[in-house]
Amino acid sequence: RWLYASTHAACPCDCVALLLLVIEFSAAQNTVGALLWRSRGVCRRAALAAFVLSTRLAAAAAASRLQGQRCFVSGSGNVAQYAAEKLIELGAVVLTLSDSTGYLYEKDGFTLEQVKQVMHIKNVKRASLKEYSSPSGVFVAGQRCWAVDAKASIALPCATQNEVEYEDAVALVNKGVSMVLEGANMPSTKEAIAHFHKSNVVLAAAKACNAGGVAVSGLEMAQNACMTTWSAQEVDARLKTIMRDIFAASSGASKEYGVTLQEGANIAGFEKIAKAMLAQGCV
């Protein structure tokens, strides 16, 4: 699980921790499984908090802080919802959220209450963001949020694969974005990635950023195997350690080999697999 969490480019369900596994256990394990199921909401929030923690770590490495940072967030599913919620709690300004019909823009940033409204629209009503109601909010139909007429320093693509194309990357750089944290599964095309690197944008790859979901799945399996349960605080603490280790490995490889943070994540993942294979006599 640790190997998987640090190297796997997770699908969207992985990164929002919707893949928190509901495993069929024997009758002796069902009691623990039921307890874990009741705490699943906590685990899902913890997994998404890990994505924002990776944002904080990358921001720290780039000598900036989240307090007051203006952020573009795409998507309005679990990744975007809980990332926006955590960003706001940490003092960042979330300007956008989106779905397949268009995007929302709050010029002064979303409040926690407004994010809760988006959660209700998407999770309960299963409706379009067109139903969002706010005196200050603007819904723009048929466009990605990267087209918004605003400035920001951080972009968090949390919607789907290939949602950031070359033209979007150019627009984001022109809007002042200096850091891109991938919450979705491989949301940036190779042309967009090349432009980010050319423009010295810090790009934290999805395989590292969105490891929280599968990491929490591993923590759930550990609890079941031990026939025990952990508090939300203990799950959160263990998850923070995992995410810090992933960032440290990615950043360390980046510095050691003189490559980007994204390439550092690839190298760190490869090295972990290679060492495991050597240790088990596979090579």
C-alpha angles and dihedrals in degrees: 000000000000089000091046093047093052100044110027120101093219126216116243090267090055094053095050091047092241083130090068091138122245095201125189106241132180119271090265091059099043094087092058091043090055091051090051091049090056090054095046093108089058091049092049091052090047091053092052090045086059089060090053090045088058086052090053092048093050090046090051091050089052090051094246135111133223094232106110094356113145112229136194110211120186124202131033102224126103095295094052095039098053094035089055091046093051094043091054091048088054093052101259122137113238109203104175146031126175149185136186092287098054142289141288122228126196107184093203094038133263119288121221088253091055091049088052088054090053089049090053092049094050103031102036108022094031087214140139123276085245085087092063111119124202133135090226099036126101126200115205113194125218099009138099117245091244087077093064116126097238143093126247139163100212131045123195113190103200103157117076148320119301094006092136109064128177094272090050091050091052090050093049093051090049089052091057101262110158099167133046120190114190113220097163126064108282094326096172123074118227090253091053091048091051091052092048090053092045089052093048092245114161105241118192108196124234093239088067103029098050098042090108097089097053091039090057089048087058091049090051090051090050091053092049092048090052093044090233142103132229129213120252088253093055093047089050093048093050091047092051089053091052093049093046090051091050091050092046091051093047094045092044093053090046091056095040095053098031095240138124124285089252092054089044089059090052092049093046090051092049093048092052092052092045093050091048091051092049092047091053095046096248092132 
